[in-house]
Amino acid sequence: MGTLKIAVILGSTRPGRNGKQVADWVVDRAGARTGAEYELVDLADWPLPFMDEPMPPSFGQYRHEHTRRWAAKVAEFDGYVFVTPEYNRSIPGVLKNALDFAYAEWNNKAAAVVSYGTVGGVRAAEHLRSVASALQLAHVHQQLAFSLFTDFENLSLFKPGPQHDAAATTMFEEIEAWATAMRTLRD
Ligand SMILES: Cc1cc2nc3c(=O)[nH]c(=O)nc-3n(C[C@H](O)[C@H](O)[C@H](O)COP(=O)(O)O)c2cc1C
């Protein structure tokens, strides 16, 4: 078995987003780990139209080149750390759309959630876990939830509290363990 590959999927794309700082922090913290390779997958680099496949992606009959390209990118990984803000108590539409665009490529993989918002983005995180279940993604318990009020200066400069370091380590340990187990299942 080769090295585990885990994507850090940045789920906000708007100009001036806070998400880039959060995703960069996650990738930076993951950089010292030996159990897996972590790669930033910024949805801003993967523009997709609103779902335009004639058949549900669970049928695996992708008509469009943009779908095939995105599905191939998703397929590269054993697991995914989703970095999501909370938009109107859920995840951004761009993240939901990107999740909807593939199916088998997500199945039997591991996932973790990093959220941020006024109350840590936890309502978005719960929605994301529900979507992940539909995609047969095994989502680990440990979650990072950053507060816009205490982990950002002026709601915009990311300065996470020191308590998040230990939680991040636990999250990486959990996703690597489950990604390994799920790889065995896929094989
Ligand atoms: C369309 C929109 C809706 C939002 N709704 C919520 C919300 O329901 N709860 C919350 O805590 N923050 C909400 N916020 C604040 C965001 O969590 C905050 O602006 C965050 O930085 C957004 O992530 P981004 O900067 O990466 O886009 C909302 C922001 C936007 C742009």
The ligand as an SDF file (V2000), in Angstrom:
LIG
                    3D

 31 33  0  0  0  0  0  0  0  0999 V2000
  -23.7920   34.3160    2.6380 C   0  0  0  0  0  0  0  0  0  0  0  0
  -23.2710   34.2790    4.0510 C   0  0  0  0  0  0  0  0  0  0  0  0
  -24.0450   33.7530    5.0470 C   0  0  0  0  0  0  0  0  0  0  0  0
  -23.5600   33.6540    6.3470 C   0  0  0  0  0  0  0  0  0  0  0  0
  -24.3140   33.0640    7.3020 N   0  0  0  0  0  0  0  0  0  0  0  0
  -23.7520   32.7690    8.5000 C   0  0  0  0  0  0  0  0  0  0  0  0
  -24.4300   31.9460    9.4460 C   0  0  0  0  0  0  0  0  0  0  0  0
  -25.5310   31.4910    9.2270 O   0  0  0  0  0  0  0  0  0  0  0  0
  -23.8050   31.6720   10.6000 N   0  0  0  0  0  0  0  0  0  0  0  0
  -22.5560   32.1380   10.8950 C   0  0  0  0  0  0  0  0  0  0  0  0
  -22.0380   31.8380   11.9550 O   0  0  0  0  0  0  0  0  0  0  0  0
  -21.9000   32.9420   10.0270 N   0  0  0  0  0  0  0  0  0  0  0  0
  -22.4760   33.2640    8.8410 C   0  0  0  0  0  0  0  0  0  0  0  0
  -21.8030   34.0320    7.9390 N   0  0  0  0  0  0  0  0  0  0  0  0
  -20.5080   34.5860    8.3360 C   0  0  0  0  0  0  0  0  0  0  0  0
  -19.3910   33.6430    7.8600 C   0  0  0  0  0  0  0  0  0  0  0  0
  -19.2740   32.5080    8.6840 O   0  0  0  0  0  0  0  0  0  0  0  0
  -18.0790   34.3860    7.7970 C   0  0  0  0  0  0  0  0  0  0  0  0
  -18.2420   35.5410    6.9880 O   0  0  0  0  0  0  0  0  0  0  0  0
  -16.9760   33.5080    7.2200 C   0  0  0  0  0  0  0  0  0  0  0  0
  -15.7670   34.2370    7.1990 O   0  0  0  0  0  0  0  0  0  0  0  0
  -17.3270   33.0800    5.8050 C   0  0  0  0  0  0  0  0  0  0  0  0
  -16.3310   32.2750    5.2620 O   0  0  0  0  0  0  0  0  0  0  0  0
  -15.4370   32.7940    4.0430 P   0  0  0  0  0  0  0  0  0  0  0  0
  -14.8620   34.1230    4.4910 O   0  0  0  0  0  0  0  0  0  0  0  0
  -14.3760   31.7470    3.8490 O   0  0  0  0  0  0  0  0  0  0  0  0
  -16.3530   32.9400    2.8670 O   0  0  0  0  0  0  0  0  0  0  0  0
  -22.2850   34.1640    6.6500 C   0  0  0  0  0  0  0  0  0  0  0  0
  -21.5130   34.7390    5.6350 C   0  0  0  0  0  0  0  0  0  0  0  0
  -21.9770   34.7720    4.3420 C   0  0  0  0  0  0  0  0  0  0  0  0
  -21.1000   35.3510    3.2450 C   0  0  0  0  0  0  0  0  0  0  0  0
  1  2  1  0
  2  3  1  0
  2 30  2  0
  3  4  2  0
  4  5  1  0
  4 28  1  0
  5  6  2  0
  6  7  1  0
  6 13  1  0
  7  8  2  0
  7  9  1  0
  9 10  1  0
 10 11  2  0
 10 12  1  0
 12 13  2  0
 13 14  1  0
 14 15  1  0
 14 28  1  0
 15 16  1  0
 16 17  1  0
 16 18  1  0
 18 19  1  0
 18 20  1  0
 20 21  1  0
 20 22  1  0
 22 23  1  0
 23 24  1  0
 24 25  2  0
 24 26  1  0
 24 27  1  0
 28 29  2  0
 29 30  1  0
 30 31  1  0
M  END
$$$$
